[in-house]
Amino acid sequence: MKDKITMEKLVTFCKEYGFIYQGSEIYGGLANTWDYGPLGSRLKNNLKDAWRKRFIQERKNSFELDSSILMHPRVWEASGHIDSFSDPLIDCKECKTRHRVDKLITEFDSTVVADKMSPKKMIEYINSHKIPCPKCNKTHFTDIREFNLMFETYRGVTENNKSIIYLRPENAQGEYVNYLNVLRTMRTKIPFSVGQIGKAFRNEITPGNFTFRTIEFEQMEYQTFCKKGNDEELYKFYKEYAKKFYLDLGIPEQKLKYHDHDKLAHYAKAACDIFYEFPWGFDEINGTHNRTDYDLKRHQEYSGVSHEYLDLETNEKYIPYIIESTYGVDRSLLALLHNAYEEEKLENETRYVLHLHPFLAPYKLGILPLIKKQHSKKANELYESLSKHFMCSYDESGSIGKRYRRNDAAGTPYCLTVDDETINNNTVTIRDRDTMKQTVLKIDEIIPYIEERIKF
């Protein structure tokens, strides 16, 4: 059984091996901003490719979109973000730290559903239970204030001719405002789906837990437009499909659980999250929601453009319902890293290894000449040939054992060693990351051998 991994260990590992760096580090960093390094960016892109394969490529009537980060301000009026996209915040008068009130209460007592409380009830609960500040342990707070989470910026070149626009706080609205465009240009019918991967921004006051909660993050959004009456079946399907996606990526079922919402948004018919067991406890990495026809009705109202769908077979007109399934890229990647990381105790050393699904691994094959002077020429020839088929790394420095360890830590599922047998007999030794077993192959067998094992 693997030892429990702390977030501190994972942060150190990610920085040391080139997965994730502190943002703007040479200037002291900017709180809760992170840069993905050479291995992290490859891992992130592979996760997005896995999502594209499952949700775009393998789903009939499924289309990908790339909408603009900056949208017309009326979009956010229609969606309700300008009026109601805020967090209840409270300041500690002693140490001047700021906290989200609902989190403060649920961390004090996990059985309390703070989301259902009014601001008045929340402050009464804090005072009556003498909930302490997490930093200074005093109970001396300000009144609750609502803090809008959207980032404002300005469009215009002169001071007197500027208009406020917003960095999008979610990707979904880009899919909703393009519903008519996709319906028309792809000549599709209900039900159909629109997926999008893109950045979103939220002015979080209390972000934290590494890449779990940040002010800039990436989402894999998937919206299915359907007829009322078919919505419940599709909601159930995508709820289960989401869990299967994570299971197929290698996360064990005991580390995942469903969390049905106790409190629904006013427009929602049903909502469920998938939680992963992080070091601090179970927390959200995916959400599936039945948003009814609320979004398209609002955009019809605010734009003045009809969003009715005409069923040519029945001649019926209606506003489609939307089933949303959204995946946090950064949160999912953090879950995958945490699940894959192991410190394996060997006889004389500790082996740091990432047991990533081979499809996700930044490099699929590490190419290692046994002796630099004798085998590097052939190893370089193989690198040039094999890197046309999949991502390869090349390492000729240090002992072969140390090079294996570096590839284990990078999550590379296979290593290829070039030795005298390669030069004399056209055979190579392939080492498996997880079992450390070695297999001898002919050079012309390498590509089919690796490609078969890195499928998703």
Residue pairs with C-beta under 8 A, 6 or more apart in sequence:
2 342
3 343
4 279
5 279
5 338
5 341
5 343
6 279
7 209
7 210
7 278
7 279
7 280
9 341
10 210
10 279
10 337
10 338
10 341
11 20
11 210
13 19
13 341
13 352
13 409
14 20
14 40
14 337
15 21
15 22
17 39
17 409
17 410
18 37
18 38
18 39
18 40
19 36
19 37
19 39
19 40
19 43
19 337
20 34
20 35
20 36
20 37
20 40
20 210
20 211
21 34
21 35
21 36
21 37
22 29
22 33
22 34
22 35
23 29
23 30
23 33
23 34
23 35
24 30
24 33
31 207
32 204
32 207
32 208
32 213
32 214
32 215
33 214
33 215
33 216
34 210
34 211
34 214
34 330
36 43
36 44
38 362
39 362
39 410
39 411
40 333
40 362
42 362
42 363
42 391
43 333
43 336
43 337
43 356
43 360
43 361
43 362
43 411
44 218
44 329
44 333
46 359
46 360
46 361
46 362
47 249
47 329
47 332
47 333
47 336
47 360
48 197
48 220
48 329
49 359
50 245
50 249
50 359
50 360
50 456
51 195
51 197
51 220
51 245
51 327
52 64
52 195
52 197
53 456
54 241
54 245
54 248
55 62
55 193
55 195
55 220
55 222
56 62
56 63
56 64
56 195
59 193
61 188
61 189
61 191
61 192
61 193
62 192
62 193
62 194
62 195
63 182
63 186
63 188
63 192
63 193
63 194
63 195
64 194
64 195
64 196
64 197
65 174
65 175
65 178
65 182
65 194
65 195
65 196
66 196
66 197
66 198
67 171
67 174
67 175
67 177
67 178
67 196
67 198
68 174
69 167
69 168
69 198
69 199
69 201
70 153
70 155
70 165
70 166
70 167
70 168
71 165
71 166
71 168
71 173
71 174
71 177
73 82
73 163
73 164
73 165
73 166
74 302
74 303
75 173
75 177
75 299
76 82
76 85
76 150
76 166
76 173
77 83
77 302
78 298
78 299
78 301
78 302
78 303
79 173
79 295
79 298
80 298
81 150
81 166
81 169
82 148
82 150
85 148
85 149
85 150
85 169
86 146
86 147
86 148
86 149
87 100
87 102
87 146
87 147
87 149
87 204
87 205
88 100
88 101
88 102
88 119
88 122
88 144
88 145
88 146
88 147
89 98
89 99
89 100
89 101
89 144
89 145
89 146
89 147
89 205
89 206
90 98
90 99
90 101
90 104
90 123
90 126
90 141
90 142
90 143
90 144
90 145
91 97
91 98
91 99
91 141
91 142
92 98
92 99
92 133
92 135
92 136
92 138
92 140
92 141
93 140
93 141
93 142
94 133
94 136
94 138
94 140
95 133
95 135
95 136
95 138
97 133
97 134
97 135
97 136
98 205
98 206
99 133
99 134
99 206
100 205
100 206
101 114
101 119
101 122
101 123
101 126
101 144
102 114
102 115
102 117
102 122
103 114
103 206
104 126
104 131
104 134
105 112
105 114
105 117
105 122
105 125
105 126
105 131
106 112
106 113
106 114
107 134
108 129
108 131
109 129
112 125
113 262
113 263
114 122
114 125
115 262
115 263
116 262
116 263
117 125
119 144
119 146
122 144
123 141
123 143
123 144
125 131
126 139
126 141
127 139
130 139
131 139
132 138
132 139
133 139
133 140
133 141
147 203
147 205
148 203
149 169
149 202
149 203
149 204
150 166
150 167
150 169
150 201
150 202
150 203
151 166
151 167
151 169
151 201
151 202
151 203
151 215
152 164
152 165
152 166
153 164
153 165
153 166
153 167
154 162
154 163
154 164
154 165
155 162
155 163
155 164
155 165
156 162
156 163
167 200
167 201
168 174
168 200
168 201
169 200
169 201
169 202
170 200
170 219
170 221
171 196
171 197
171 198
171 200
171 219
171 221
171 326
172 221
172 223
172 295
172 324
172 326
173 295
174 196
174 198
175 194
175 195
175 196
175 221
175 223
176 223
176 295
176 296
176 299
176 322
177 299
177 303
178 194
179 194
179 225
179 296
179 307
179 320
180 305
180 307
182 188
182 192
182 194
183 192
183 225
183 309
186 192
190 225
190 226
190 227
190 309
190 311
190 320
191 224
191 225
191 226
191 227
191 230
191 234
192 224
192 225
193 222
193 223
193 224
193 225
194 222
194 223
194 225
195 220
195 221
195 222
195 223
196 219
196 220
196 221
197 218
197 219
197 220
197 221
197 329
198 218
198 219
198 221
199 216
199 217
199 218
200 216
200 217
200 218
200 219
201 215
201 216
201 217
202 215
202 217
203 215
204 213
204 214
204 215
206 213
207 213
207 214
207 215
209 278
209 280
209 283
210 334
211 217
211 330
211 331
211 333
211 334
212 278
212 283
212 330
212 331
212 334
214 330
217 328
217 329
217 330
217 331
218 328
218 329
218 330
219 326
219 327
219 328
219 329
220 326
220 327
220 328
220 329
220 332
221 324
221 326
221 327
222 238
222 324
222 325
222 326
222 327
223 322
223 323
223 324
224 234
224 238
224 322
224 323
224 324
224 325
225 309
225 320
225 321
225 322
226 234
226 320
226 321
226 322
226 323
227 311
227 318
227 320
227 321
228 292
228 293
228 318
228 321
230 321
231 269
231 290
231 292
231 321
231 323
232 270
232 290
234 323
235 269
235 270
235 288
235 290
235 323
238 288
238 323
238 325
239 258
239 272
239 288
239 325
241 325
242 274
242 286
242 288
242 325
242 327
243 256
243 258
243 274
245 327
246 256
246 274
246 276
246 285
246 286
246 332
246 335
247 253
247 256
248 357
248 456
249 336
249 357
249 360
249 456
250 336
250 339
250 340
250 355
250 356
250 357
250 360
251 276
251 335
251 336
251 339
252 339
254 277
255 276
255 277
255 335
255 339
256 274
256 275
256 276
256 277
257 274
257 275
257 277
257 282
258 272
258 273
258 274
258 275
259 272
259 273
259 274
259 275
259 282
259 284
260 270
260 271
260 272
261 268
261 270
261 271
261 272
261 273
264 270
264 271
265 271
265 289
267 291
267 292
267 294
267 295
268 289
268 290
268 291
268 292
269 290
269 291
269 292
270 289
270 290
271 287
271 288
271 289
271 290
272 287
272 288
272 289
273 284
273 285
273 286
273 287
273 288
274 284
274 285
274 286
274 287
274 288
275 282
275 283
275 284
275 285
276 282
276 283
276 285
276 331
276 335
276 338
276 339
278 334
278 335
278 338
279 338
283 331
284 328
284 331
285 327
285 328
285 331
285 332
285 335
286 325
286 326
286 327
286 328
286 332
287 324
287 325
287 326
288 323
288 324
288 325
288 326
289 323
289 324
289 325
289 326
290 321
290 322
290 323
291 321
291 322
291 323
291 324
292 321
292 322
293 318
293 319
293 320
293 321
293 322
295 322
296 307
296 319
296 320
296 322
297 307
297 319
299 305
299 307
300 306
300 307
300 308
300 319
307 319
308 317
308 318
308 319
309 317
309 318
309 319
309 320
310 316
310 317
311 317
311 318
336 356
336 360
337 354
340 354
340 355
340 356
340 411
341 352
341 353
341 354
342 352
342 353
342 354
342 355
343 350
343 351
343 352
344 350
344 351
344 352
344 353
345 351
349 405
351 405
351 408
352 405
352 408
352 409
353 408
353 409
353 411
353 433
353 434
354 361
354 408
354 409
354 410
354 411
355 411
355 433
355 434
356 411
356 413
357 456
358 364
358 413
358 414
358 453
358 454
359 454
359 455
359 456
360 411
361 410
361 411
361 412
361 413
361 454
362 391
362 410
362 411
362 412
363 391
363 392
363 393
363 407
363 410
363 411
363 412
364 390
364 391
364 392
364 412
364 413
364 414
364 450
364 454
365 386
365 390
365 391
365 392
365 393
365 412
365 413
365 414
365 415
365 416
365 450
366 392
366 393
366 394
366 395
366 403
366 407
366 410
366 412
366 414
366 415
366 416
367 379
367 382
367 383
367 386
367 392
367 393
367 394
367 395
367 415
367 416
367 418
368 379
368 394
368 395
368 396
368 400
368 403
368 404
368 415
368 416
368 417
368 418
369 375
369 376
369 378
369 379
369 396
369 417
369 418
370 400
370 417
370 418
370 419
370 420
371 419
372 396
372 397
374 420
374 423
375 418
375 419
375 420
375 422
375 423
376 396
378 418
378 422
378 423
379 394
379 396
379 418
380 394
382 416
382 418
382 428
382 443
382 446
383 392
383 394
386 392
386 416
386 446
386 447
386 450
389 447
389 450
389 451
390 450
390 451
390 454
393 407
393 410
393 412
395 403
395 406
395 407
397 403
400 417
403 415
404 415
404 431
404 436
407 415
407 433
408 433
411 433
412 433
413 432
413 433
413 434
413 453
413 454
414 430
414 431
414 432
414 433
414 450
414 453
415 430
415 431
415 433
416 428
416 429
416 430
416 431
416 446
417 428
417 429
417 431
418 428
419 429
421 427
421 428
421 429
421 440
422 428
422 443
426 442
426 443
426 444
427 440
427 441
427 442
427 443
428 440
428 441
428 443
428 446
429 438
429 439
429 440
430 438
430 439
430 440
430 441
430 446
430 449
431 437
431 438
431 439
432 438
432 439
441 449
